[in-house]
Amino acid sequence: MNDEISFYKKPRVLLVLLVLLGSILVMTVSYKNGEINVGSNLNYGIDIQGGSWLQLQLQGAIAQVTADEAKIIQSEFIKLLNDPTIKIEETTYNSITFTTSKQTTQKTIDNFGFGKATITQAPDGGTRISLATNREFAIQRYLENNLKAEIVRIPGNQLTFEIRKTVTEDELNILLKPVDGRVIPPFTVGVSAQTRDETKKILETKLNSLGLKEIPIRTIGNNYLLIDLAGVDINTARDIASKPGKFEIRIQVTGNETEHVLYGTDITPGLPEKDKDVWGVSFVLSEAGAAALRDAAIQYGAVTAPSSHNLIMTLDENVVFDAPLSPDLARNIQSVPVKNLVATTGAGDEGQQKANQLQIHLRAGALPVKVDVLGAGQVSAELGSKFKSQVLIAGIIALILVAIVVSLRYKQPNIVIPMLATSFSEVIMILGFTTLVGFQLDLPTITGIIAVIGTGIDHLIIITDEVLAGGAMPPDKVYKSRLTKAFTIIFSAAATVLVAMSPLLIMGFGALRGFAVITIVGVLIGVFIARPAYAEVIQSMLVEDTSKKFAEDD
């Protein structure tokens, strides 16, 4: 009889106790910077804590295009070499040969980026150039040069390109017409899934670099991102989320004209630093980035006249840094690529602030595409606090009402107390799960927890009613048979909930997905952990009660 009474020694009950203890530890204890901290680790969303939300649209297009590669080379090199006499001699699958009346070098042609060049003397005294290139690459470079945007070839179809800039189908057709090109429908506004995921990852890095941990960024299709920034006001949210933008280094050519050198992906930033009261940010270029900077500095004359050819850093095409090469850098870069650089931002507090902002943008990397804020809103901290208290009250009322209903139904403390304790333990385990995975608690997720309480009590009532179908505790064999029947019903009901929530989990977003996740997790915790333990507890409690009655009768 003692084995029946000592339910706390049974494996299923011990599992619940261990999971409960682990959930409480996860919710209250944290380890950071070599110290153990005790306090609430629950992560609240903007509904509870207050904050802002943003809807971002990714700017870009995906198009399948065709064009005459020979005409592309001819038109582009007429501009690049300033020679209207350029003539195409031969076009093959992987090369294009043309002549120019200008004298040029292989390095000059290679720097234009249309392919590796082979230079020979033309019969008429000009230069004969053979470019190792093909149609796909020629089209890509043509689009990059004329749209001043990054163009990415889509794998699987050599003539389909992702244009990482806002452009319409008509604009693209006008651009391609001089080279006998056109857009082959369909033309898609948006970006690829890879670009969307890359943008999401960089934004997460950006937000985390500001100390905003566990910021949920949700994707909708390939064009939209939803961001909740708990505890952040709307103006700050716009600044830090929509302006990490496309980071680019350009070089001044003549007047206000600039040319692309490299993107932020070739940059590894250091820390803001002060040298003789002047703040700056150190950064390291990749091998390719250092070579690109050296070639651009030599090609455009920055090594001989640095004051006339500034390096310009832009963020979403807005200048964030503009300064010439230092004399030492201009001198050294002629002989060897320089990887370690410093961008100075000024003196005093303003210089330090600019250095911090520049370092954050460098560290976050370059967004592959620009983003526009389609919608924004905020919940004040006061309103969030009010929601929090209202949700807490609603949860307490739900538990009280459940206690009243089961008390009126069974009128036995040895049934009511385990039932309520099991329901409460499920809530603790769900909260532990949300803390462990960094899930934010907002109104929809808390609504999901309350819904789990309801379904959990339903399942516990099924277990209790099946066990007490005859009005008393049955023999062990009959008990196990009835328990099996009860869990058959419970598993069927749980499966129905999982199937109902699956569309919201897969297709939903925002509040709907959060509600679905919590409901599914709560049902799984209840079915596989809490409710089997309740069955063990209730058996022991009823056996003990039956034993006492027999003792009183004797």
N, C-alpha and C positions, 0 to 999 in steps of 0.2 A: 504493500500500500504506500510506503514511503516513496517508492520510485514514481508512483502515479502523482503524488502530491508535489514532489520536487520538480515542477515543470521547468524551473529556471536552469536545470541541468541538461535539458534536452537540446540537441543540436540546433533545431530551428529557432528556438527561443534565444539560444546563445548567439546565433547569427544576427538576430534583430538587435540584441543588446550591443554587439560589436559594431554594427552599422550605425546604430544610434550614437554610440560613443564617438565613432569616427566623424559623424556628421556634426556633432557638437564641437569637436576639436577644430574641424575645418572652418566652422562658422565663427569661432571665437579666438583662435590662436593663429598667429602668423609669424613667419621668420623672415626678417629683412635686415640687411646691412649688419649681419652677425648678431642681431638681437632678437629675442622672442618677445612679441607684443601680444597683449590680451585685449580683445575688444571685438566689436561686431565687424565681420568680414563680408556681410551681405552687400551685394552690389545693386543699388537701386537705379531704376530708369528715370527718365525725365518726368513721368507721371507722378512719381513719388518724391524725387529729390528736386525737381524743377530743372530747367535747362532749355535747350533748343534742339530743333530738328531741321534738317536740310534735305531737299530733293535736288540731286545733281544730274545734269544731262551731259553725256560724253559727246564731244564734237568730232565728227568724222564721217567717212563714207566708204563703201565697198563697191567697186565697179570693175567690170570686165571691159577692157578697151582693146582696140587695135590701132595700129599706126604703121607708117612706112619708116623703118629704121634708117634707111639711107637718107631720107629727107630730114629726119631728126638730126642726124650727124651733120648734115650740110647746114641746116638752119642754125644749130647751136654753135658750130665752129665759125660760122660767119660772124657771129656776135663775139665769141671768145677771142678769136684772132683778129677781129676787125678787118676781115678780108672777104669782100663780096665775090671774089673770083674762085672760091672753093668749088671743086668739081669732084663728084663721086666717080671712081674708076671701076670698082668691083665690090660686090656684096655677096658674101657666103653666109652659111648658117652661123658661123662663130667668128666672123671678121668682116670689117668694112675698110676699104682702102680709098683714100681721097688725096688730092693734091692741093697745095696752097702756094701762093706766090711769096709768102713770108718765109723767112728763115726762122726756124724754131728748134727746140731741143726735145729730147724724149722726156726729160723731167717735167718740162712745162706742160706737155700734152698729158702725161700721167696725172699731173695735179688737177686737171679738169675733171677727172673721175669717170671717164667714159670707157676706160679699159686700158690695158697695157699696150704701149705703142712701140712700133718698130719704125725707125726713121731712116729714110734714104734720100738721096739727091734726085730731084725730078729732072727730066730731060730739058725742060725749058728754064732751068735755073732755080726753080722753087723747091719745095719740100714734098716728098711723097711719104704719106703716113698710113700705116696699116694698124688698125685698132683691133685688139682681141676682144670682141664684144658680140652681143646677139640682140635680137629684137626685144626680148623681155627686159634686159638690163638697160637698153637704150631708152625704152619707154619710161622705165622707172626713173632714170636720171633726168629725162626731159620733164617729167611731172615734178620732180623735186626742185629743179632749177626754176621752173615757171610758177609753181604754186608756193615756193619757199616753205615747204612742209616736208615732214618725214613720210616717205612712201614705203610700204611693206608689201612684198609679194605674198600672196596667199598660197600656201602649199596645196598641191593637187591640181591647180589650174594655173599655168604659167602666165596667162594674160589677165589674171584677176589681182587687183591691187587694193590694199587698204590705204586710204588717204587720211592721214591724221590731222585733218583740218576741215572746217566747214566749207563745203563746196556743193553746188547744185549740178544736176545733170546737164542743164543748158550751158553753164559756165565751163564745164569740162569738155563738152562738144565744141564750143567756140575755141577753146585752147588747143584741141587736137586737130581742128580743121586744116591749119596751115601745113600739117605733116601727113595729110590724107588719113587722119584718124577719126574715130568716133567711139561712143559708148555703146556697148552691146548690152541690151536689157537682159535682166532687170538691174536697175541701179538702186542700191540700198543705202539709206541714210542710217548711220550708226557705225559701230566698230566691231571687231571680231571678239569672240569670247576670251581669247588670250589677252588682248589689249584691255578688255574690261577687268579681268582678274589682275593684271599687272597694275592698273590704275588703283584698284581697290587695295592691293598690297602696299603700294607706295603711300597711299593716304593713311593707312593704318600705321605705317612707320612714322609718318609726319605727326599724327596725333599722339602716338606713344612718346615721341621725342619731346613733346610738350608736357609730359607727365599725365596725359589723359588716358589712363589704362582702361582696357576692356571696353573700348568704344565699338559698338556694333555697327558694321557697315553691311547693308543688305543690297543685293543686286536684283534688278528687275529687267529681264531680257538682257540685251547687250548694250543698252543705251543709258540706263539709269542706275543711280546709286542712292540709297536712303541712309542717312547718318543721324543717329541720336547722340547728342552731346549733353549728358546729364551734368548739371552744375555749371554750365557755360552760357553766358548771355548771348543774344542773337547776333550782336555786332562782332563779338569775338569769334563766334562760330563761323560766320561768313569769312572772316579774315583767315582763320587757320585751316579751314576745310576747302574753300573754293579758290584759294590763292597760293597753293604750293606749286601750282602750274608747271608749264613747260619751261625748263631751265636750259638756256643755251648760251654759249660763248660765241660772239661774232667779232670780226675785226673791221675797223674803219678802212675803207678803200680810198675814196675821194669824196670830199664834202660830207654829206649825210649818208652816202651810200655805204652799206656794210655787206660782208659776206660771211656765211656760216663757217665756223671752225669745228666745233664739237658740241655734243649734248651733255647733260648732267650725268648720264650713265658712265661717262669716262672719267668721273671725278670721285675721289675719296677725300672727304673733308677732314680737317683737323679741328682744333678748338680755337675759339676767339683768343687772341693774345695781344698784349700791348708792348710796343717797342718805342721807347722815347716819347711816351705820352700819346702815341698814335695807335689806334686799335686796328686790327686786321684779322683775317681768317686764313689760316694756312690750309692748303689742299694739295693732294697728290694726283697727278694725271696718270691714266693708264698708258701703256706703251703706245697704243694707237693714238690716244689723245695727245701725248707729248709730240709724236711725229706730226700729227695734224697741225698743232700749234706752230711747230718749227717751220713746216712747209708754208703755212699761211703767212707767217711773219716774213719769211724770205721772199715769197712771191709778191706780196703787196708792199714791200719796202719798209716794214716796221723795224727791221734790224738796222737800217741806215738812217731812218728818220722816225724814231719812235713817237715823238711828240705829234706827228701828223697821222698816226695810225693807232688810235686807241683800241684797247681790248674792251669789249662791251659785253656785260652779262645781262641777259634779259630773262624776265619771268613773265610768261604769258605775253611776250612781246613788249613788256614794259621794262625800261632800263632800271636795273637795281645796282649796277656798278659800271663805272665808265672811267678808265684811266689808261695812260700810255704804259708801255713796257718800261721798266727801269733801265737806265743805261747799262748796268752790269748784265741784266737779263738779255737785253738786245744784243750785247756783244757775245755772250756765251752761247746763245741759242743758235748762232750761225754754224757752230762746229758740232754741237751735240744736242739732242732733244733734252729739254729741261722738264723734269717731272714734278719737282717740289716748288710750289709757288705760294705767294701770299697776296691776298686782295685786301688792301687797306681801306678802311671805312671812315676814318676821321678821328678826331680827338674828343675827349670829354665823355659825358654820359650819352650824348647823341651818337658818337662814334661807337661806343660800346653796345648800345641798343641795336644799331645797324649791323654790327658784327654778329651779334647773337641771332638776329633774324636771318642774315645771309647764311650763317652756319647751319641753321635749322633747315633751310631750303636745300642747301647742298647735301646735308645728311639724309634728307628724305628722298633724294634722287629726283630725276626729271620725270614728271608725268608724261606718259606717251602722248596724251591728247589734252586739249583744253577742256575745262568743265564749266558749264553755266549753271547758276542757281535758278532752278525752275520754281521752287517753292521753299518757304521757310516759316518757322513759327517758334513760339516759346511758351513754356509754362513757368510761371513765377515760383520762386522758392516757397513763398507763403501758400500759394495754391497747392503746390506739391505736398507741403506739410499737412495741409488740410485733407488732401486725398489719402495720405498715409494713415492719419488717425481714423478717417472714415472706413478705410479698408480693414484696419485692425478691429474696429468696433464690429464691422460686418462679419469678420471671421469669428470673433468671440460670440456674437449672437447666433451664428450658424452652429457652433459647438454646443451652446446652451440649448438651443432648440432640439438638436439631435439628442442630447442627454435627456431632455424631457420626454421626447417621443419614445426612446428605447426604455426609459424607466417606467412609463405608463404601460408599455407592452409586456415587459418581462417581470417587473417588480422584484427582481433579484439582484442584489449588489454584486454577487459573484459572476453575473453575466454582464451587467451594465458597466462595471468598472473596467474589466478587460476590453470590452468593446470600445469604450471611449479612449482608453490608453492606446489601443492599437491604432485608432484613427489619428490620435495626436502624434504618435510615433511616425506615421506615414508623412505627416506634414514636416516633421523635423528632418526626415530622410530626404524629402524633396528639396528642402531648403539647403541641406548639405550638398546635394547634387548641383544645385544652381551655383553655389559658392565655389565648388571644386572646378567647374567648367567655365566660370566667369560669366554666367548667364545673368542678365539684368532682370530685376524684379520690377515689373510695371503693372498697371491695372489689368491687362489681359492675362498675364501669367499668374497673378494672384487670383483672378477669376477662375483660372484653370485649377489652382490648388483647391479652391472652395468646391469646384465641380468634382474633383477627386474625392474630397471628403464625403460628398453625397453618394457617389458610386461605391466607395469603400464601405460605408454603412450598409448599403443594400446587400453587398456581398457577405458581410458579417451576419446580417439577419438571415440570409439564406443558409449559412453554415449552422447557425443556432437553431433555426426552425427544423432543419433536416435532422439534426442530432436529437432534438427533443420532440420528434414527431409523435412518439407514444406517450408524451407527458412526463417521462422520467429518463434518466441516463440509461441507455441500453447496454447490453453486454459488449465486450470489446469487439467481437467479430461483427456484430450488427452496427456498431458505431463506425467501424472502418468502411463498411458498405455504404452507410448513409453519407459519410464524409466524402467518399468517392463520387457519389451522386451530386452532392453539393458543389464539389469542385468542377464537375463536368458542366454544370450550369454556369458557374463563375467564369470558367475559361471561355465558354461560348459568348457570354456577355462581354468579357474583356476583348475578345477577338472582334466583336461587333464595333466596340469603341475604337479599336486600332484601325479598322477598315474605314470607319467614318472620319477619323482624323487624318488619314494618310493623304487625301487630296489637299488638305490645308497645309500639311507638312511639305509636300512636294511642289504644289503650285502657288501656295499662299505666300504672303510677305508681311513684314511688319508685325502688327498685333495678331493677325490670324495665325502666323507661323509660331509665334511665341506661345499662344494659347494651346496650339496643337502639340508642341514639344512637351510642355508641362503636363498636359493631360495624358499623353502617351507614357511619359516617364513615371508619373504617379500611378497609373494602372499597372505597369510592369513591376514597380516596387511593391505594390500591394499584393498582386497575384503571386509573385515568386518569393517574397520575403515576409511581409507582415501577416497576411491571412493564413498561411500554413502555421505560423507561430501561434496565432490566435486559436486555431483548432487544437493545438497542444495544450494551451493554457486553459481553454474552456473545458476540455476533457478532465484535466486534473482538478479544476475547481468544482465541477459537478460530481466527480468521484468522491471528493472530500466531503461535499455536502450530503451525498447519499450515505456515506459512512457515518456521518454524525447522526443522521436520522435513524439508521439502524441501531446505533449505540443508545439513542434516547428511547427507542422502542423496547430495547432489552432492559 
